[in-house]
Amino acid sequence: MYGELCTKFYDADKQFASTEEIYFYKKLFNNNDLLLEPMCGSGRLLIPLMQAGFTIHGIDNSSEMLKSCKKRASELGLQPILYENAVENIKLPQKYDGIIIPLGSFQLFYPRGDAYHALEKFKEHLKPKGKLVMDLFVPWDALYEHNEEERSEREVKTSSNSVIKINNYSIANKYEQFIISKTKYTEIINDKIVNQEEEQMYVAWYYRYEMELILEKFGFKNIRYEDRFLNKENHMTFIAEVA
Ligand SMILES: C[S@@+](CC[C@H](N)C(=O)[O-])C[C@H]1O[C@@H](n2cnc3c(N)ncnc32)[C@H](O)[C@@H]1O
């Protein structure tokens, strides 16, 4: 579950979606459409979409991410409708014209049965002809021989003048198509450690034609595909309608 330090790091590192990313959704939807962003996090995309005139609701199972989303939105005079829940459990009172899941968040469903269950939930919550839009990525580097393990370090400066360092260790299982990623977050103020947090997550990946078949199997049609470069990475964006 995304905790306090992970949220702080995410906000300092990613901030808000670019104008180009927002424009992509403007081409797909109009301002009368009701949108849902499962796994909306702290509103990196949801907030700029609201600013662009969209009505969009969010769901996330991290109270810290949602707290940050509310705070960042209220600083801009916005009050988003957010549901704190795991996507697997949702039963919302309305259906949507669009469900959007940017930047590979769908890949956090693991094992695969959970991903399939999420697709069923999305279908249940879409109006007839409603669109599902998902960005996915493949961790190509992990596919080279002897390159399954990776260690990395990074740091960001936060708005409260602390530094958060992250140490990540990840190991990929190429045949099962998932990565286990272990991250340690350390927050430092004036050379003193003030907070630490550890997090482990699975990241699954899917190839293009595999995902098209999965979408078909779960009742989606008119499946379209686009290559996009988002957040310094290649992504495959799938756009599918409810059958
Ligand atoms: C990488 S962040 C993406 C946030 C946002 N969509 C964006 O584009 O910046 C992934 C989010 O998924 C949420 N999450 C992970 N598993 C979830 C689940 N099963 N149900 C609901 N939210 C989940 C996390 O709490 C986190 O906020």
The ligand as an ORCA input file, in Angstrom:
! r2SCAN-3c Opt
* xyz 0 1
  C       1.632      4.577     -9.788
  S       0.324      5.244     -8.796
  C      -0.571      6.039    -10.093
  C      -1.393      7.226     -9.697
  C      -2.076      7.962    -10.832
  N      -2.955      7.110    -11.619
  C      -1.093      8.635    -11.770
  O      -1.229      8.527    -12.966
  O      -0.189      9.311    -11.267
  C      -0.632      3.799     -8.508
  C      -1.800      3.979     -7.544
  O      -2.564      2.760     -7.517
  C      -3.068      2.596     -6.192
  N      -3.443      1.174     -6.070
  C      -2.627      0.099     -6.157
  N      -3.344     -1.041     -6.067
  C      -4.643     -0.665     -5.928
  C      -5.875     -1.376     -5.819
  N      -5.899     -2.714     -5.839
  N      -7.043     -0.678     -5.688
  C      -7.024      0.686     -5.675
  N      -5.888      1.414     -5.788
  C      -4.716      0.751     -5.920
  C      -1.926      3.063     -5.314
  O      -2.354      3.400     -4.017
  C      -1.402      4.254     -6.111
  O      -1.984      5.455     -5.680
*
